[in-house]
Amino acid sequence: MLAIVGEDAVHRVEGLPGESGPVGLTLALGRLRTLGVGALRVALPAPGHPLGLSGPPEFNARAMDAEEAVVCHGAAFGLVPEVSEAGPEGDVHVEVVWHVLPVREAPPADVPSLGEAERELAEALRDATEVLSRLDVAASGPVAEAAIDAYRARAERGREVLAPGYPPRAVRVLELAQRVGLLISLAYDNGHGGAVSASEMAARGAALRPVERTARRAQVAAYNSVVEEREKRVR
């Protein structure tokens, strides 16, 4: 439960069948289980990329706006978070309301297998590194180095990036995807890097976009790998 809530002040679930108003997260998870939900899938969609979604359009649209969602396995429900901040300046608390909506029972969009995700991530990272190095526009400098050092320190403090029971490959894929995601964020935060011409800026963006997309696909594959393995055993 702590892994779900993190440092947020409050998590509530709204629209749960059988409930007239919002309920706490613990009660909601228990109720979903009684409704047949055996597991949860993560979706990390972005504009033009409905990663992990299966419809219908209303659910997809709200998930796209939030850029994240959870899709239930075993019952046709999905949850989309709405994040808000409350409290005075200096003492702001994050509150999250998860909206329960019907979903289409269909394979999630564009989610690769763990093997595919690992291979694609390595290839995309290699290609992007080559392009960015040639253009001399990769994120660099003390700010980038400090962020990478902070990431490494966090990784060393808590090596368990997934709950027990996940295959070792899932842990490996997620760790690599998170590192790649950090580098992409640093590259974007660094503006246009060393790019000075419109063509260099366009080339930089063209190099970053597929890597960011591949990193998100790999994260979803890692998070959802337990569900996929369960389905394979059933078949």
The 8 nearest C-alpha neighbors of each residue, nearest first, counted from 0:
[[1, 3, 2, 4, 25, 5, 24, 28],
 [2, 0, 4, 3, 5, 6, 7, 25],
 [1, 3, 0, 5, 4, 6, 162, 161],
 [4, 2, 0, 1, 5, 10, 7, 6],
 [5, 3, 1, 2, 7, 6, 0, 10],
 [4, 6, 2, 7, 1, 3, 0, 8],
 [5, 7, 4, 8, 93, 1, 92, 9],
 [8, 6, 93, 5, 4, 9, 94, 92],
 [9, 7, 93, 92, 94, 6, 10, 4],
 [8, 10, 94, 7, 95, 11, 93, 4],
 [11, 9, 95, 96, 24, 94, 23, 4],
 [10, 12, 23, 96, 22, 24, 21, 97],
 [13, 11, 97, 21, 22, 96, 98, 24],
 [12, 14, 21, 98, 15, 97, 20, 99],
 [15, 13, 99, 98, 16, 12, 20, 21],
 [14, 16, 18, 13, 99, 17, 12, 27],
 [17, 15, 18, 14, 19, 99, 30, 34],
 [16, 18, 15, 19, 14, 30, 20, 34],
 [19, 17, 16, 15, 20, 14, 21, 22],
 [18, 20, 17, 21, 14, 15, 16, 13],
 [19, 21, 18, 13, 22, 14, 15, 12],
 [20, 22, 13, 12, 11, 23, 14, 19],
 [23, 21, 12, 11, 27, 20, 24, 13],
 [24, 22, 11, 26, 25, 27, 12, 10],
 [23, 25, 27, 26, 11, 10, 28, 12],
 [24, 26, 28, 27, 23, 29, 0, 22],
 [27, 25, 29, 24, 23, 28, 30, 22],
 [26, 28, 24, 30, 29, 25, 31, 23],
 [29, 27, 31, 25, 30, 26, 24, 32],
 [28, 30, 26, 32, 27, 31, 25, 33],
 [29, 31, 27, 33, 32, 28, 26, 34],
 [32, 30, 34, 28, 33, 29, 36, 27],
 [31, 33, 36, 29, 35, 34, 30, 37],
 [34, 32, 30, 35, 31, 29, 36, 28],
 [35, 33, 31, 32, 36, 30, 74, 73],
 [36, 34, 32, 33, 73, 74, 37, 31],
 [37, 35, 73, 32, 74, 31, 72, 38],
 [36, 38, 73, 72, 35, 32, 39, 71],
 [39, 37, 72, 36, 71, 226, 40, 73],
 [40, 38, 71, 72, 70, 69, 41, 37],
 [39, 41, 70, 223, 69, 71, 42, 38],
 [40, 42, 69, 219, 68, 70, 223, 222],
 [43, 41, 51, 68, 67, 69, 50, 44],
 [44, 42, 67, 50, 66, 51, 68, 41],
 [45, 43, 50, 49, 66, 63, 48, 67],
 [44, 46, 48, 66, 63, 47, 49, 43],
 [47, 45, 48, 63, 44, 49, 66, 64],
 [46, 48, 45, 49, 44, 63, 50, 212],
 [47, 49, 45, 46, 50, 44, 212, 109],
 [50, 48, 44, 52, 51, 108, 45, 47],
 [49, 51, 44, 108, 48, 109, 52, 43],
 [50, 52, 42, 107, 108, 110, 49, 43],
 [53, 51, 107, 108, 49, 50, 54, 42],
 [52, 54, 107, 105, 103, 108, 106, 55],
 [55, 53, 103, 56, 59, 102, 52, 58],
 [54, 56, 58, 57, 103, 102, 59, 53],
 [57, 55, 59, 54, 58, 60, 61, 53],
 [58, 56, 60, 59, 55, 61, 54, 62],
 [57, 59, 61, 60, 56, 55, 62, 54],
 [58, 60, 56, 62, 57, 54, 61, 63],
 [61, 59, 63, 57, 62, 58, 56, 64],
 [62, 60, 64, 58, 63, 59, 65, 57],
 [61, 63, 59, 65, 64, 60, 68, 67],
 [64, 62, 66, 60, 61, 65, 44, 45],
 [63, 65, 61, 62, 66, 60, 45, 67],
 [64, 66, 62, 67, 63, 61, 80, 79],
 [67, 65, 63, 44, 64, 45, 62, 43],
 [68, 66, 43, 65, 42, 62, 44, 79],
 [67, 69, 79, 42, 62, 78, 41, 70],
 [68, 70, 41, 78, 40, 77, 42, 39],
 [71, 69, 77, 40, 39, 76, 78, 41],
 [72, 70, 39, 76, 77, 36, 74, 40],
 [73, 71, 38, 36, 39, 74, 37, 70],
 [72, 74, 36, 35, 37, 71, 75, 38],
 [75, 73, 36, 35, 72, 76, 71, 34],
 [76, 74, 102, 101, 104, 103, 71, 73],
 [77, 75, 101, 102, 71, 100, 74, 70],
 [76, 78, 70, 100, 69, 99, 71, 102],
 [77, 79, 99, 69, 98, 97, 68, 100],
 [78, 80, 68, 98, 97, 62, 69, 81],
 [81, 79, 97, 96, 82, 95, 98, 78],
 [80, 82, 96, 95, 97, 83, 79, 65],
 [83, 81, 95, 94, 80, 96, 93, 84],
 [84, 82, 94, 93, 95, 81, 85, 96],
 [83, 85, 93, 92, 94, 91, 86, 82],
 [86, 84, 92, 91, 93, 83, 87, 94],
 [85, 87, 91, 90, 92, 88, 84, 89],
 [88, 86, 90, 91, 89, 85, 92, 84],
 [89, 87, 90, 91, 86, 85, 92, 84],
 [88, 90, 91, 87, 86, 92, 85, 84],
 [91, 89, 88, 87, 86, 92, 85, 84],
 [90, 92, 86, 85, 87, 89, 88, 84],
 [93, 91, 85, 8, 84, 86, 94, 90],
 [92, 94, 84, 7, 8, 83, 85, 95],
 [93, 95, 9, 83, 8, 82, 84, 10],
 [96, 94, 82, 10, 81, 9, 80, 11],
 [95, 97, 11, 81, 12, 80, 10, 98],
 [96, 98, 80, 12, 79, 78, 13, 11],
 [99, 97, 13, 79, 78, 14, 12, 80],
 [100, 98, 78, 14, 77, 15, 13, 97],
 [99, 101, 77, 76, 78, 98, 102, 58],
 [102, 100, 76, 75, 77, 103, 99, 58],
 [103, 101, 75, 76, 54, 77, 55, 104],
 [102, 104, 54, 55, 105, 53, 75, 101],
 [103, 105, 75, 102, 53, 106, 74, 54],
 [104, 106, 53, 103, 107, 54, 102, 108],
 [105, 107, 53, 108, 104, 52, 51, 110],
 [108, 106, 51, 53, 52, 105, 110, 109],
 [107, 109, 51, 50, 52, 110, 53, 49],
 [108, 110, 50, 111, 51, 107, 216, 49],
 [109, 111, 108, 220, 216, 51, 107, 50],
 [112, 110, 116, 115, 220, 109, 113, 216],
 [111, 113, 115, 114, 116, 220, 110, 224],
 [114, 112, 116, 115, 220, 117, 111, 221],
 [115, 113, 117, 112, 116, 118, 111, 168],
 [114, 116, 112, 118, 113, 117, 111, 119],
 [117, 115, 217, 113, 119, 114, 118, 111],
 [118, 116, 120, 114, 115, 119, 172, 113],
 [117, 119, 115, 121, 120, 116, 114, 122],
 [120, 118, 122, 116, 121, 117, 123, 115],
 [119, 121, 123, 117, 122, 118, 116, 213],
 [120, 122, 124, 118, 119, 123, 125, 117],
 [123, 121, 119, 125, 120, 124, 126, 118],
 [124, 122, 120, 126, 210, 125, 121, 119],
 [123, 125, 127, 121, 122, 126, 128, 120],
 [124, 126, 122, 128, 123, 127, 121, 129],
 [127, 125, 123, 129, 128, 124, 122, 130],
 [128, 126, 206, 130, 124, 129, 125, 131],
 [129, 127, 131, 125, 130, 126, 132, 124],
 [128, 130, 126, 132, 127, 131, 133, 125],
 [131, 129, 127, 133, 132, 128, 134, 126],
 [132, 130, 134, 128, 137, 133, 136, 129],
 [131, 133, 135, 129, 134, 130, 128, 137],
 [132, 134, 130, 131, 135, 129, 136, 128],
 [133, 135, 131, 136, 132, 130, 199, 194],
 [136, 134, 132, 133, 131, 193, 137, 194],
 [137, 135, 193, 192, 134, 131, 194, 138],
 [138, 136, 131, 135, 186, 192, 139, 132],
 [139, 137, 186, 185, 189, 192, 143, 136],
 [138, 140, 143, 137, 144, 141, 142, 189],
 [139, 141, 143, 142, 144, 138, 145, 189],
 [140, 142, 144, 143, 145, 139, 146, 147],
 [143, 141, 145, 144, 140, 146, 139, 185],
 [142, 144, 146, 139, 145, 141, 140, 185],
 [143, 145, 141, 147, 146, 142, 148, 140],
 [146, 144, 148, 142, 143, 147, 141, 149],
 [147, 145, 149, 143, 148, 144, 150, 142],
 [146, 148, 150, 144, 149, 145, 151, 143],
 [147, 149, 145, 151, 150, 146, 144, 152],
 [150, 148, 146, 152, 147, 151, 145, 153],
 [151, 149, 147, 153, 148, 152, 154, 146],
 [150, 152, 154, 148, 149, 153, 155, 147],
 [151, 153, 149, 155, 154, 150, 148, 156],
 [154, 152, 156, 150, 155, 151, 149, 157],
 [153, 155, 151, 157, 152, 156, 158, 150],
 [154, 156, 152, 153, 157, 158, 151, 150],
 [157, 155, 153, 154, 152, 158, 151, 159],
 [158, 156, 154, 159, 155, 153, 160, 152],
 [157, 159, 154, 155, 160, 156, 153, 161],
 [160, 158, 157, 161, 162, 170, 163, 154],
 [159, 161, 158, 170, 162, 157, 174, 173],
 [162, 160, 159, 170, 163, 165, 222, 169],
 [161, 163, 164, 165, 159, 160, 2, 170],
 [164, 162, 165, 161, 159, 166, 160, 167],
 [163, 165, 162, 166, 225, 161, 167, 169],
 [164, 166, 163, 225, 167, 169, 162, 161],
 [165, 167, 168, 169, 164, 170, 225, 224],
 [168, 166, 170, 169, 171, 165, 172, 164],
 [167, 169, 171, 170, 166, 172, 113, 221],
 [170, 168, 221, 172, 167, 171, 166, 173],
 [171, 169, 173, 167, 168, 172, 174, 161],
 [170, 172, 168, 174, 169, 173, 175, 167],
 [173, 171, 169, 175, 170, 174, 117, 176],
 [174, 172, 176, 170, 218, 175, 171, 221],
 [173, 175, 177, 171, 176, 172, 170, 178],
 [174, 176, 178, 172, 173, 177, 179, 171],
 [177, 175, 214, 173, 179, 178, 174, 180],
 [178, 176, 180, 174, 179, 175, 173, 181],
 [179, 177, 181, 175, 180, 176, 174, 182],
 [178, 180, 176, 182, 181, 177, 175, 183],
 [181, 179, 177, 183, 178, 182, 176, 184],
 [182, 180, 184, 178, 179, 183, 177, 185],
 [181, 183, 185, 179, 184, 180, 186, 178],
 [182, 184, 186, 180, 185, 181, 179, 187],
 [185, 183, 181, 187, 186, 182, 188, 180],
 [186, 184, 188, 182, 183, 187, 138, 189],
 [185, 187, 138, 183, 189, 184, 188, 137],
 [186, 188, 184, 189, 185, 190, 183, 191],
 [189, 187, 185, 190, 186, 184, 138, 183],
 [188, 190, 186, 187, 192, 138, 185, 191],
 [191, 189, 188, 192, 187, 186, 138, 193],
 [190, 192, 194, 193, 189, 200, 136, 187],
 [193, 191, 136, 190, 194, 189, 137, 138],
 [192, 194, 136, 135, 191, 195, 137, 134],
 [195, 193, 199, 191, 200, 192, 136, 196],
 [194, 196, 193, 199, 197, 200, 191, 192],
 [197, 195, 199, 198, 194, 200, 201, 193],
 [198, 196, 200, 199, 201, 195, 194, 202],
 [197, 199, 201, 196, 200, 202, 195, 194],
 [200, 198, 202, 196, 194, 201, 197, 203],
 [201, 199, 203, 197, 202, 198, 194, 204],
 [200, 202, 198, 204, 199, 203, 205, 197],
 [201, 203, 199, 205, 200, 204, 198, 206],
 [204, 202, 200, 206, 201, 205, 199, 207],
 [205, 203, 207, 201, 206, 202, 208, 200],
 [204, 206, 202, 203, 208, 207, 201, 209],
 [207, 205, 127, 203, 204, 208, 202, 209],
 [208, 206, 204, 210, 205, 209, 211, 203],
 [207, 209, 211, 210, 205, 206, 204, 212],
 [210, 208, 212, 211, 207, 213, 206, 123],
 [209, 211, 213, 207, 212, 123, 208, 214],
 [212, 210, 214, 208, 209, 213, 207, 215],
 [213, 211, 209, 215, 210, 214, 208, 216],
 [212, 214, 210, 216, 215, 211, 120, 209],
 [215, 213, 176, 217, 211, 216, 212, 210],
 [214, 216, 218, 212, 217, 213, 211, 219],
 [217, 215, 213, 219, 214, 218, 110, 220],
 [216, 218, 116, 220, 214, 215, 219, 176],
 [219, 217, 215, 221, 173, 220, 216, 176],
 [218, 220, 222, 216, 221, 217, 223, 41],
 [221, 219, 217, 223, 218, 222, 224, 113],
 [220, 222, 169, 218, 224, 219, 223, 173],
 [223, 221, 219, 220, 224, 218, 41, 40],
 [224, 222, 220, 40, 221, 226, 225, 219],
 [223, 225, 227, 221, 226, 222, 220, 228],
 [226, 224, 228, 227, 223, 165, 229, 222],
 [227, 225, 229, 224, 228, 223, 230, 38],
 [226, 228, 224, 230, 229, 225, 231, 223],
 [229, 227, 231, 225, 230, 226, 224, 232],
 [230, 228, 226, 232, 227, 231, 225, 233],
 [229, 231, 233, 227, 228, 232, 226, 234],
 [230, 232, 228, 234, 229, 233, 227, 226],
 [233, 231, 229, 230, 234, 228, 227, 226],
 [232, 234, 230, 231, 229, 228, 227, 226],
 [233, 231, 232, 230, 229, 228, 227, 226]]
